[in-house]
Amino acid sequence: MTMPKTTITITDVAKAAGVSKSAVSYALNGKPGVSDATRAKVLDVARSMGWKPNNAAKSLSDASTRTIGVVQLVDDAENFGAGMFAMDCLAGLCQVLDPRDYSITLRMTAGGAHAACRIHEEWIASGAVDAHLIMGVELGDPRLALFRAHPEAKAVFLSQRAVTKGLPTLYSSDDEGARMVVRYLHGLGHRNIARIAGPEEYVHTITRDQATADECSKLGMRCTTLHGKYLAAVGEQLCLALLEFGDSPTAIVCDTDVTAVAAARAAIARGVSVPGDLSIVAWDDSPSCTSATPKLTALHRDVRSIGVKAGSMLLRMIDGESVDSEPEDPYQLIERDSTAPVSEA
């Protein structure tokens, strides 16, 4: 004998109303995010199914969860953690959250910004986290529209202010960092350089592309840019492709430590001297840059402090303070063994 179902779930209502679970949650909990017509439809369907407001459950959904939601975008789920930026950033975030007894709810997706947006939308609808840290912002990123539509949701973006346009943002000086590297290589006599850059959809990639091209133009330098995922295999592949050009570059700038270490390894395996024939520069810096042979010159940023600053901004928002956009610490160029003046030969 089948017993009648006594508990009506969000899934039940969503299926009957022909809408998403998020829309049902917004409607039943009185939150913005759905039209008046959709809200009325959901409430009518829910009531017809026997749903009644549960004040205790609503009280729980409105209570603090003492968690910060982070969705990490990855190029390949099997290579999560291969780069140091995300790990160092999260370590800094934990450093500032722990004294307040806050933790991180971490999700990982290889589906890009649209997949991440769906996760954040679910968190907003369910009240699963108290605040959100947004990383890896893409061009046309739907998370920007999501958080503009939900000003009640506390969020900090790691991006550029020109893109986030008023949303609380911890922004970096990628433009000046790119120019700093170009000027440094120009000072060593390099006139034909290349970049192994990240995916073109990322805002920081476009910022670095534009600044590098502009500074090279000002200084009379050539720059060839190839884009790819932040994977070691991609670093090797693109380095070899650049070296096969008729007029190969004398210096390569890599957007991550992972691709820089791989590029140096590939060049050396091919018989190219680093830095005798080819100088290599890495962005961000990490222990892998100092453990590589040769040790890699890097555009250093204090990634852990990024997590600390972002966490501080989020906690202030949770405490009811108004938070504006703030800058990261500036880049510093750390010269090591992988760069040298252009050979006279």
C-alpha positions as CSV (number, residue, x, y, z in Angstrom):
1,M,0.0,0.0,0.0
2,T,1.4,3.4,-1.0
3,M,1.2,6.0,1.8
4,P,0.1,9.5,0.7
5,K,2.9,12.1,0.6
6,T,2.5,14.5,3.5
7,T,5.5,16.8,2.8
8,I,5.5,19.1,-0.2
9,T,9.0,19.9,-1.4
10,I,10.3,22.7,-3.6
11,T,11.0,20.1,-6.3
12,D,7.3,19.1,-6.3
13,V,6.1,22.6,-6.7
14,A,8.7,23.4,-9.3
15,K,7.7,20.4,-11.4
16,A,4.0,21.3,-11.1
17,A,4.4,25.0,-11.9
18,G,6.9,24.4,-14.7
19,V,9.6,26.6,-13.2
20,S,13.0,26.2,-11.6
21,K,13.6,25.3,-8.0
22,S,15.3,28.6,-7.5
23,A,12.2,30.4,-8.7
24,V,10.1,28.5,-6.3
25,S,12.4,29.3,-3.4
26,Y,12.4,33.0,-4.3
27,A,8.6,33.0,-4.5
28,L,7.9,31.0,-1.3
29,N,10.4,32.9,0.8
30,G,9.3,36.4,-0.4
31,K,12.7,37.1,-2.0
32,P,13.3,39.2,-5.2
33,G,14.4,37.3,-8.3
34,V,11.1,36.4,-9.9
35,S,8.3,38.4,-11.6
36,D,5.1,39.2,-9.9
37,A,3.3,36.8,-12.3
38,T,5.7,33.9,-11.6
39,R,5.4,34.5,-7.8
40,A,1.6,34.4,-8.0
41,K,1.7,31.3,-10.1
42,V,4.0,29.5,-7.7
43,L,2.0,30.5,-4.7
44,D,-1.2,29.3,-6.3
45,V,0.3,26.0,-7.3
46,A,1.9,25.5,-3.9
47,R,-1.4,26.2,-2.0
48,S,-3.3,23.8,-4.3
49,M,-0.8,21.1,-3.4
50,G,-1.3,21.7,0.3
51,W,1.8,23.8,1.0
52,K,1.7,26.0,4.1
53,P,4.3,28.5,5.2
54,N,6.6,27.0,7.8
55,N,7.7,29.8,10.0
56,A,10.3,27.7,11.8
57,A,11.9,26.6,8.5
58,K,11.9,30.2,7.2
59,S,13.5,31.4,10.4
60,L,16.3,28.8,9.9
61,S,16.7,29.9,6.2
62,D,17.1,33.5,7.3
63,A,19.7,32.7,10.0
64,S,23.4,33.0,9.6
65,T,25.2,30.0,8.1
66,R,28.6,31.4,9.0
67,T,29.9,30.3,5.6
68,I,31.3,32.1,2.5
69,G,30.5,30.6,-0.8
70,V,33.2,30.2,-3.5
71,V,32.9,28.7,-6.9
72,Q,36.2,27.9,-8.4
73,L,36.4,27.8,-12.2
74,V,38.8,25.2,-13.5
75,D,40.0,24.4,-17.1
76,D,40.1,20.7,-16.3
77,A,38.7,19.1,-13.2
78,E,41.5,16.6,-13.1
79,N,44.0,19.5,-12.8
80,F,42.4,21.4,-9.9
81,G,45.0,22.6,-7.6
82,A,47.8,22.4,-10.1
83,G,48.2,26.2,-10.0
84,M,48.9,28.1,-6.8
85,F,46.7,31.1,-7.2
86,A,43.4,29.6,-6.1
87,M,45.0,27.6,-3.2
88,D,46.9,30.6,-1.9
89,C,43.9,32.9,-2.2
90,L,41.7,30.4,-0.3
91,A,44.4,30.1,2.4
92,G,44.4,33.8,2.9
93,L,40.6,33.8,3.0
94,C,40.6,31.1,5.7
95,Q,43.2,33.1,7.7
96,V,40.7,36.0,8.2
97,L,37.6,33.8,8.5
98,D,38.8,31.4,11.2
99,P,38.9,33.9,14.0
100,R,35.3,34.7,13.4
101,D,34.4,31.0,13.2
102,Y,33.4,31.3,9.5
103,S,34.2,28.5,7.0
104,I,34.2,28.2,3.2
105,T,31.7,26.4,1.1
106,L,33.7,25.5,-2.0
107,R,32.3,24.2,-5.3
108,M,34.4,23.5,-8.4
109,T,33.1,23.6,-12.0
110,A,34.7,23.2,-15.4
111,G,31.5,24.7,-16.9
112,G,32.6,28.3,-16.9
113,A,30.8,31.4,-15.6
114,H,27.3,30.2,-16.5
115,A,27.7,27.0,-14.4
116,A,29.1,29.1,-11.6
117,C,26.2,31.5,-11.9
118,R,23.7,28.7,-11.4
119,I,25.4,27.6,-8.2
120,H,25.4,31.1,-6.8
121,E,21.7,31.5,-7.8
122,E,20.9,28.4,-5.8
123,W,22.8,29.7,-2.8
124,I,21.0,33.0,-2.9
125,A,17.6,31.3,-3.2
126,S,18.3,28.9,-0.3
127,G,20.3,31.2,1.9
128,A,23.0,28.5,2.0
129,V,25.8,31.0,2.5
130,D,26.1,34.4,4.1
131,A,28.3,35.9,1.4
132,H,29.9,35.1,-2.0
133,L,33.5,35.5,-3.3
134,I,33.5,35.7,-7.1
135,M,36.6,34.6,-8.9
136,G,37.6,34.2,-12.6
137,V,35.2,36.8,-14.0
138,E,34.6,36.4,-17.8
139,L,33.5,38.8,-20.5
140,G,29.7,38.9,-20.5
141,D,29.8,37.1,-17.1
142,P,26.1,36.4,-16.0
143,R,27.2,36.6,-12.3
144,L,27.4,40.4,-12.8
145,A,23.7,40.6,-13.7
146,L,22.8,38.1,-11.0
147,F,24.3,40.1,-8.1
148,R,23.0,43.4,-9.6
149,A,19.5,41.8,-9.5
150,H,20.1,40.7,-5.9
151,P,21.6,43.6,-4.0
152,E,20.6,41.9,-0.7
153,A,23.2,39.1,-1.5
154,K,26.6,40.1,-0.2
155,A,29.4,39.5,-2.7
156,V,32.9,40.6,-3.5
157,F,34.4,40.2,-7.0
158,L,38.0,39.7,-7.8
159,S,38.1,41.5,-11.1
160,Q,38.5,44.9,-12.8
161,R,36.3,47.9,-11.8
162,A,35.7,48.7,-15.4
163,V,33.8,45.4,-15.7
164,T,32.1,45.2,-12.3
165,K,30.9,48.8,-12.5
166,G,29.9,49.6,-8.9
167,L,29.8,46.1,-7.5
168,P,32.2,45.6,-4.5
169,T,35.4,44.6,-6.1
170,L,39.0,43.8,-5.0
171,Y,40.8,44.9,-8.2
172,S,44.4,44.3,-9.4
173,S,46.7,46.4,-11.4
174,D,47.1,43.9,-14.3
175,D,47.5,46.8,-16.7
176,E,50.5,48.2,-14.9
177,G,51.9,44.8,-14.3
178,A,51.9,44.0,-18.0
179,R,53.6,47.3,-18.8
180,M,56.2,46.7,-16.0
181,V,57.2,43.4,-17.6
182,V,57.5,44.9,-21.1
183,R,59.7,47.8,-19.8
184,Y,61.9,45.3,-17.9
185,L,62.5,43.2,-21.0
186,H,63.0,46.2,-23.2
187,G,65.7,47.3,-20.7
188,L,67.5,43.9,-21.3
189,G,67.5,44.6,-25.1
190,H,64.5,42.3,-26.0
191,R,62.6,43.6,-29.0
192,N,60.7,40.5,-30.1
193,I,58.7,38.9,-27.3
194,A,55.8,36.6,-26.9
195,R,53.0,35.8,-24.4
196,I,51.6,32.5,-23.4
197,A,48.3,33.9,-22.1
198,G,45.3,32.5,-20.4
199,P,41.8,31.9,-22.0
200,E,40.6,34.9,-23.9
201,E,37.2,34.9,-22.1
202,Y,38.8,36.0,-18.9
203,V,38.7,39.8,-18.2
204,H,42.3,39.8,-16.7
205,T,43.6,38.1,-19.9
206,I,42.2,40.8,-22.1
207,T,43.5,43.5,-19.8
208,R,47.0,42.1,-20.0
209,D,46.8,41.6,-23.8
210,Q,45.8,45.2,-24.4
211,A,48.4,46.7,-22.0
212,T,51.2,44.5,-23.4
213,A,50.4,45.4,-27.0
214,D,50.1,49.1,-26.2
215,E,53.4,49.2,-24.3
216,C,55.2,47.2,-27.0
217,S,53.9,49.6,-29.6
218,K,55.2,52.6,-27.6
219,L,58.7,51.0,-27.3
220,G,58.9,49.7,-30.8
221,M,58.7,46.0,-29.8
222,R,57.0,43.1,-31.4
223,C,54.7,40.8,-29.3
224,T,53.1,37.5,-30.4
225,T,50.3,36.3,-28.1
226,L,49.0,32.7,-28.0
227,H,46.1,31.8,-25.7
228,G,45.4,28.5,-23.9
229,K,44.2,26.9,-20.7
230,Y,46.3,27.1,-17.5
231,L,47.7,23.6,-18.0
232,A,51.4,22.4,-18.1
233,A,50.8,20.6,-21.4
234,V,49.5,23.8,-22.9
235,G,52.5,25.7,-21.7
236,E,54.8,23.2,-23.4
237,Q,52.8,23.1,-26.6
238,L,52.6,26.9,-27.0
239,C,56.2,27.4,-26.2
240,L,57.3,24.9,-28.9
241,A,54.9,26.6,-31.4
242,L,56.5,30.0,-30.7
243,L,60.0,28.6,-31.1
244,E,59.0,27.2,-34.5
245,F,58.3,30.7,-35.9
246,G,60.8,31.9,-38.5
247,D,61.7,34.8,-36.2
248,S,61.2,33.3,-32.8
249,P,61.0,35.5,-29.7
250,T,63.9,36.1,-27.4
251,A,61.6,36.3,-24.4
252,I,58.3,34.7,-23.4
253,V,55.9,36.0,-20.7
254,C,53.6,33.3,-19.2
255,D,50.3,34.1,-17.5
256,T,50.8,31.5,-14.7
257,D,53.6,29.7,-12.9
258,V,52.3,26.4,-14.3
259,T,52.7,27.4,-17.9
260,A,56.0,29.2,-17.3
261,V,57.7,26.1,-15.6
262,A,56.4,23.9,-18.5
263,A,57.6,26.4,-21.1
264,A,61.1,26.5,-19.7
265,R,61.2,22.7,-19.5
266,A,60.1,22.4,-23.1
267,A,62.6,25.0,-24.4
268,I,65.5,23.3,-22.6
269,A,64.5,19.9,-23.8
270,R,64.7,21.2,-27.3
271,G,68.2,22.5,-26.8
272,V,67.3,26.2,-26.3
273,S,69.3,27.8,-23.5
274,V,67.3,29.6,-20.8
275,P,68.2,32.4,-20.3
276,G,71.0,32.4,-22.9
277,D,68.8,32.1,-25.9
278,L,65.3,32.6,-24.4
279,S,64.2,34.6,-21.3
280,I,61.1,33.5,-19.5
281,V,58.9,35.5,-17.1
282,A,56.0,34.1,-15.0
283,W,53.0,35.9,-13.5
284,D,51.9,35.6,-9.9
285,D,55.0,33.8,-8.5
286,S,54.9,30.8,-6.3
287,P,57.3,28.2,-4.7
288,S,57.4,26.4,-8.1
289,C,59.1,29.4,-9.6
290,T,62.0,29.1,-7.1
291,S,62.2,25.4,-7.3
292,A,62.4,25.3,-11.1
293,T,65.7,25.1,-13.0
294,P,66.6,27.9,-13.7
295,K,64.7,29.8,-11.1
296,L,62.0,31.9,-12.8
297,T,61.8,35.6,-12.9
298,A,58.3,36.5,-11.9
299,L,55.8,39.3,-11.6
300,H,55.0,38.7,-8.0
301,R,51.7,39.4,-6.3
302,D,50.9,38.6,-2.7
303,V,48.1,36.2,-3.5
304,R,47.5,35.2,0.1
305,S,46.9,38.9,1.0
306,I,44.2,38.9,-1.8
307,G,42.3,36.3,0.2
308,V,42.8,38.2,3.4
309,K,41.6,41.5,1.9
310,A,38.6,39.8,0.2
311,G,37.6,38.1,3.5
312,S,37.9,41.3,5.4
313,M,35.6,43.0,2.9
314,L,33.0,40.2,3.1
315,L,33.0,40.2,6.9
316,R,32.5,43.9,7.0
317,M,29.5,43.5,4.6
318,I,28.1,40.8,6.8
319,D,28.4,43.2,9.8
320,G,26.3,45.7,7.9
321,E,29.0,48.1,6.7
322,S,29.0,49.6,3.3
323,V,31.9,48.3,1.2
324,D,33.3,49.9,-1.9
325,S,35.9,48.6,-4.3
326,E,39.5,48.4,-3.0
327,P,42.9,47.7,-4.7
328,E,45.1,44.7,-4.3
329,D,48.7,45.3,-3.3
330,P,50.8,46.3,-6.3
331,Y,52.8,43.9,-8.4
332,Q,56.6,43.6,-7.8
333,L,59.0,42.2,-10.4
334,I,61.4,39.6,-8.9
335,E,64.4,39.0,-11.0
336,R,65.9,35.5,-10.9
337,D,67.9,33.2,-13.2
338,S,65.5,32.8,-16.2
339,T,66.0,36.3,-17.7
340,A,69.1,37.9,-19.2
341,P,70.2,40.5,-21.7
342,V,69.7,39.5,-25.4
343,S,72.7,37.7,-26.7
344,E,74.9,39.6,-29.2
345,A,75.3,36.4,-31.3
